[in-house]
Amino acid sequence: MIQVTTFFVLVLLGAINAGYLVYKHHAEKKKPLVCPLNHDCSVVTESRWSHMFGVRNETLGLLFFCGLLFAMLSTFFVPAWQAMMYLLLRIGTAGGALFSALLIGIQAFKIRDYCFYCILSAIISVLVCVNVFYL
């Protein structure tokens, strides 16, 4: 049960983080992101790598975390789906962790600057992936 609780906490934190980035991108005043790491997050969030598949990365992140939330909730409402959903969650979170690692690599080697919120999202993605494999 603790793994499920941890899963929900991590997924909600990931959704809040990604939702904040979506909000900041679409806010009217376009105030710059405040970065606790003394970096300019907008260098990363507005770079040419800020979107994949025609969708902004923070939007993909928000959809990812919301999808994980709904997949886990479905195991409570339709218990027959539990085995299949756990498999899909393992595959999905592994893909999310790899995608996050790719984006961190792009920050490190291509952009050569970092975004605190992007690093936080990557850490949460990896923790969710590890957590799902203990379900």
C-alpha distance (Angstrom), angle and dihedral (degrees) to the residues before:
residue distance angle dihedral
M1 . . .
I2 3.81 . .
Q3 3.82 90.0 .
V4 3.79 91.1 55.4
T5 3.81 91.8 48.5
T6 3.81 90.8 47.6
F7 3.80 89.3 48.1
F8 3.81 92.0 54.6
V9 3.82 93.0 46.6
L10 3.81 92.7 49.5
V11 3.80 93.6 45.1
L12 3.80 91.7 49.1
L13 3.81 90.9 49.0
G14 3.81 89.5 49.4
A15 3.81 91.9 49.1
I16 3.82 91.7 48.2
N17 3.82 91.1 49.5
A18 3.81 93.7 47.6
G19 3.81 91.5 41.7
Y20 3.79 90.1 53.4
L21 3.81 90.5 53.7
V22 3.81 91.3 48.0
Y23 3.80 89.8 49.5
K24 3.81 93.3 47.9
H25 3.79 91.5 49.7
H26 3.79 93.1 51.8
A27 3.81 98.3 37.0
E28 3.79 113.6 120.1
K29 3.79 97.6 -128.4
K30 3.82 94.0 48.1
K31 3.79 93.6 -148.0
P32 3.80 110.6 -174.1
L33 3.78 118.6 -102.3
V34 3.79 113.6 -100.6
C35 3.79 107.5 -126.8
P36 3.81 118.5 -157.9
L37 3.83 88.7 -158.3
N38 3.84 94.3 63.7
H39 3.79 91.2 -113.6
D40 3.78 129.7 123.3
C41 3.80 102.7 -109.6
S42 3.80 90.9 -169.0
V43 3.82 89.2 67.4
V44 3.80 86.0 66.4
T45 3.81 101.2 31.5
E46 3.79 93.0 49.9
S47 3.81 98.0 38.9
R48 3.78 124.2 114.5
W49 3.82 87.1 -99.2
S50 3.81 92.7 57.0
H51 3.79 90.6 100.8
M52 3.77 134.8 43.1
F53 3.78 127.1 -169.4
G54 3.82 88.7 6.8
V55 3.81 92.9 -61.1
R56 3.81 127.3 103.0
N57 3.81 112.8 -106.0
E58 3.80 94.0 -123.6
T59 3.81 89.5 54.9
L60 3.81 89.8 50.0
G61 3.80 88.3 50.0
L62 3.79 92.7 50.7
L63 3.81 90.8 49.0
F64 3.81 90.0 46.8
F65 3.80 94.6 53.1
C66 3.82 93.2 42.7
G67 3.81 89.7 49.4
L68 3.80 90.4 52.1
L69 3.79 90.2 49.8
F70 3.80 93.4 51.5
A71 3.82 92.3 44.4
M72 3.80 91.4 54.3
L73 3.81 92.7 44.3
S74 3.80 89.6 52.4
T75 3.82 89.5 61.7
F76 3.81 88.8 62.9
F77 3.79 95.8 47.5
V78 3.81 97.0 40.5
P79 3.82 106.9 29.4
A80 3.81 91.1 -179.0
W81 3.82 87.7 68.8
Q82 3.80 94.3 55.2
A83 3.83 98.4 99.4
M84 3.81 92.7 44.6
M85 3.81 93.1 45.3
Y86 3.80 92.7 48.7
L87 3.81 88.9 53.1
L88 3.81 91.2 48.3
L89 3.81 90.2 46.6
R90 3.80 90.6 52.5
I91 3.80 92.3 49.3
G92 3.82 93.0 43.2
T93 3.79 96.2 47.4
A94 3.81 91.8 46.0
G95 3.81 88.4 53.1
G96 3.80 90.8 46.7
A97 3.81 91.9 50.4
L98 3.82 91.2 49.2
F99 3.81 91.4 47.7
S100 3.81 89.8 49.8
A101 3.81 90.2 49.9
L102 3.81 89.0 51.8
L103 3.80 91.1 51.7
I104 3.82 92.2 48.1
G105 3.81 88.5 50.2
I106 3.81 89.7 52.1
Q107 3.80 89.6 51.0
A108 3.80 91.5 49.8
F109 3.80 101.3 41.6
K110 3.81 107.6 22.5
I111 3.79 107.7 27.8
R112 3.82 95.0 26.3
D113 3.76 91.8 -152.8
Y114 3.78 132.9 88.4
C115 3.78 138.8 -131.9
F116 3.81 115.5 -149.3
Y117 3.81 92.6 -151.3
C118 3.80 92.2 50.2
I119 3.81 91.5 50.3
L120 3.80 89.7 47.8
S121 3.81 90.4 51.3
A122 3.81 90.7 49.9
I123 3.81 91.7 50.3
I124 3.80 91.0 49.2
S125 3.83 90.7 48.1
V126 3.80 91.5 53.2
L127 3.81 92.3 45.9
V128 3.82 91.0 49.9
C129 3.80 89.5 49.9
V130 3.80 92.4 51.2
N131 3.79 90.1 45.2
V132 3.82 93.6 51.9
F133 3.79 91.6 54.9
Y134 3.82 88.6 60.2
L135 3.81 94.2 54.3
